[in-house]
Amino acid sequence: MGSMEPVLVIAPNLKRRLSGVTATIARLVPVQARSIGIRATGPGLPPEVPHLPLARVAMMPRDRWRVWHARRNTEMLMGLFLTRVLRRKFRLLFTSASQRRHSGYTKWLIGQMDAVVATSAKGAAYLDRPADVILHGIDTETFTPAEDRRALREKLGLPHVTLVGCYGRIRKSKGTDNFVKAMIELLPSRPGVTAVVMGRALDKDRQFMENIMARVAQAGLQGRILFKPEVSVDRMADWYAALDLYVAPQRWEGFGLTPLEAMSCGVPVVATDTGAFKELLGDTGLLVPTDDLPALVDAAARMIDDQPLRERMAEAARARVEGGFRIEDEANALIAVYRRMLA
């Protein structure tokens, strides 16, 4: 995009700590900037994201309408301040990622917006007003199947066996304990299988993680259920591409990008029915009820024991992501909403 194109959209990120929302903005804005004048504002974003200081945004001329694209309550509130107090010409858009009833305050804020986007059909059902459903997309060039899986595993220090992974924050809502329980049940009779857990536990979840590791030790499976420290975002694709099967055992999830990241790397998925998982998987993976350990064990066993099934699903998974879950698809769908609001 040329610097001559006027700024038509502002994407605020009013939070310093890295979160899913921050990651979404960092992924999307550079892609959107190829097609529309968009700038992020606020702290904590990487330098490659096109950016304007908040003070400049607050003083933008009233020469044209612009879109203020909020993703948090604080950002909706800031949008109201800009339009009602500072009298700036912003049309207000909110993306809702949650799948639960909103508080009265959040409902009121959403009611003040000009338009709303939901990140899943499930999430849209909780809103009291119509919303465009735009699912998250993924960078399919970064998240791509391994050319040589054996070499990749060697590079990562992983064994060349059937690898089953479960990645992300380690805490109760993520169901990491159910993944480990399922592996403790399945691995003893399947010597050619190793499980990989990767992610970090916050201080409040440290005990939860220690309990899980103690279970593994008790079962004598420390060498086969591996716990790996979290790696930076740019190195994650390799850790997916090394796997034969990905398991997303969440008890609760707002959206949940990990199955999509795995699918994009040509890895089939077993997931619980929460977040957008059903919408993401379609028929390319196995879906089980949340917190149903026997169902999780059965689905994982089916995938582990049936290599042709895994290979079929791996191919279908990658094709599904390429067919409608690319980051460009998400960017273009949002730009269509911006243009409609600016018309």
N, C-alpha and C positions, 0 to 999 in steps of 0.2 A: 504494500500500500504506500502511495506517495505521501510525503509529509503535507502536501497541499490539501489532501482530503480533510474536511472539517471533522472535528470530534463530535460524534453523534451519540455515543454510548459511554457511560461511566459504570465500571464494575468495582464497587467498593469491597475492601477486605479489612474490616475494622477489628482485627484480632492479631496479636503478635505470634501466639503459639501455633505451631503447625497443626492443622486439622484437615479433615476431609474436604471442607469447604474451600480452605486455602489452596489445597492441592488441585481442586477442580478449577479454580480461577487461574492458577499458574499453568495448567494444561490448556485451558480453552482460549484465553485471551490472545496469546500469540497466533493461534490458528484463525481466530475470528478477525484479527487485525489485517489478515491478507485480503479480506473482502469488505470490511466496513471500518470507519473511523471509531475505534474503541480504545479506552485507556482504563487501566486499573487505578485505584487510589487507596491509600492506607498503608500500614506497615507490613513487614514480614514477607514480602514477595521477592522471588529471585530477580536478579538484574535484567534477565532477558524479557521480562513481561513489560510491555509498553505502559508507562506510568505517568500520572499527573499528581502533584502534591494536593492535598485536601484543600489548602487555602486557595489554590488557583481554581479548583472546582467550585468552591463557594462563591467565587467572584466571576464565574463565567458570564459572558454577555447574554442579554435576553433577546438575542437576534433570531433564535430559532428554537424549536423543541428539541430536547435530547431525552434519552432514556437513562434512568437510574436503575440499575439491575441489582437489587438487594437479595441476599441469601440468608440473612440473620435478622432477628428482631431489631438489634441496634442499628442495622443498616436501613431497615424500613423507617425507623424513627428519624434517622438522619435525613432520609429522603423527604419526610414530612416537614422537618425543620427548614430544609433548603427551599421547598416549594411554598410553605405557608408563612414562614417568618422572613426568610431572605428573598421570597418572591422570585425564585429562579424558575426557568421554564423546563421543568423535568416531568416526563411521564414516568410513573412509578411501576416497576415490575418486580415481582417477588417469586423466587424459586423455592418451593416447599419440598424438602427431601424426607420429611418425617412420616411415619405411619402410625399415628395415634391422634387422639382428640387434642386439639390445641387448647391452651388456656384462654380465658376470656380476653386477656390483654392481647395475646397473639392474634386471636380472632378479630379483635377490633382493628389492629394494625393491618391485617390482611384485607379487611373490609375497606380500608382507605386506598388500597392499591388500584392502579388502572388496569392491570392484567396480572394473571398468576400462571406459573408453570409448575407442574408436579413432575418429579423424576420417576414416578411409576404409576401404573393404573391403580394399584393398591393405595398409594398415597393420595391420589386424586379423590378417591372415595371419601376421605376424611375431611375434605374441604367443603365449606358451605356455599361454594360458588364454582362456576365452570372454570376449568383449567386446561391448558394445553399439556398433554403428556409428552415429555421429551426425555428419553432414557439417556443415561450417561454413555459416552462412547470412549473408545480407547485408541491409543496410538499403535496401529497394527504393524507399523514398520519397526518399532522398538520391540513390541511384544509379538514375537514371530517364532515359528517352530525351529528347533535346533537343526543345523545342517548335519552335524555329527554329534550325536548324543553321548557316545562313549568319550570322545575327546572333551566335551563340555564337562562331563562328570569328573574326569580326571583333573581338569582345571579347578573345579570347585571342591575337590577332595571328597567326592561322594563315590560310594561303591557302584559298580556296574551291575545292578540287580533290578528287580521291579521296585520302583520308588513311589511311595505314596506321601503326598505333602499336605500340610495344613499351615497356612501362613497368616500373619496379622497380629494385632494386639492380643496378649494372653490375659483373658479375664472370663468371668463366668458367662456373660452375655454372648461371648464368642464361641462357647461350647468346646473350648480346647480340651477340657477334661473328658468329654464324651468321645472325642477323636482318639485320645490316648487309651481310654477304656476299650474302645472297639479294636484298636491295634493290639492291645494286650491279649484280647480274646483270639484274634486272627493269626498273629505271627508265629506262635509256637508250632503250629502244624504246617506253616508255609516258610521253610527255611530260605527261599529265594526272594524274600520281601523285606524291605527296610522302610521305616517311616521317618519323615523329617518334619519337625515342628520348628517354625521360625517366627520370631517376633519378640517384643519385649513386654514385660509386665511393669506397670507403674507401681509405686511403693504400696499403694493400697491393695494391689493384686499379688504382691510378692508371696504371701502365704499360700494363696491359691495355686501359684506356680510350683512352690516347694512341695505342696501336697501331691501334685501330679508327678513330679520327678521322683518322689519317694515311692509312689505306686509302681513306677517303671523299675526302680531298683529292686523293690520287693519281688517283682515278677522275674527279675534277673535278665531284663531286656535292654540294659543301658547301651549295649553295642548295636542294637537294632531299632531303637526308637531314639533318634538323634535330636538334641536340642541345639539349634544354631542361633547365634546372636543376629539381631536385626541388621540388614544391610541397607544402604541408601537406595532411594527410588530408582536411580539410574542403573543399579545392578540387579534389580529384582527379576527382570525378564529372564535372565540366565537361570535363576533358581526355579522358575516355573518350567522353562523349556527342558530342564533335566528330568522332570517327573514323568511317570507313566499314568498317574491318577492324582487328581486334586480333590480334597474333601473340604467342604464348607459346612461345618457342623453347628452354625450359629443358633442360639436360642431366640435371639432378637437381633434385627438388623434394620437400619434405615433404608439403605439401598444395597450396598455390598458390591464392591468392584472386583474382589479377588477371583470369583468364578470366571468373570469376563477376561481377566488378565490371563488366567490359565487357558481358557478356551482359545484365546488369540494365539497362544503358544502351541496350539494343537494338542492340548491335554484335556482328556474327558473329565467330567466333574460329577461327584455325588454331593448334593446339597440339601439342606433342610428347606422347608417351605416357609421362608420368611424374607423380608426385604423384597427386592425385585427378582429374586432367584428364579422363580417360575417363569417370569417374562424373559429372563436372560437365557435360560437353558433350552426352552422349547422342548423338543424331543431329542436333544443331543446329549442328555445326561440323565442321571437318576435323581428323582426328588423324593425325599422322605419327610414324614411329619417332624416338627421340632421336638427336641428332647425325647425322642423315641429311640433309645439305644439299640434294642433288637433290630429295628428297621434299618438303622445306620449300619450295623454289623452285616446284615443280609445284603444290602446294596453294595457295600464295599467289597464283600466276599465275591459277589457276582462279577464285579468289574475286575477284581484281581485275578480271578480264576479263568476268565474268558478273554484271552488276548485278541481274538478276531473282533469281539464286541468292542473292546477298548479301541482298536484301530479304526473301526467304522465310526465310532462316536468322536474320536479325535479329529477325523477328517471333517465330519459334519459340524463339529464345534467351531473349527477355524473358518469354515465356509459361512456359518451363521454370523460370526463376528464381522467378517468382511462384507456380508450382505446387508448390514443395517446397524452395526454397533461401532462404526469407526468414529474417531474423534471429529472427523470432518462432517459426519452426519449430524452429530450433536450441535456443532458450531453453526452449520447451515440452518438447522431447524430453529435455533435461537435467533439467528439473524433475520429469518422470515418473521418472527414475532416482533423484533425491533422495528422492522420496516413497516409492518402493519400499524404499530403504535405511533410511528412518526408520520404516517400518511395523512 
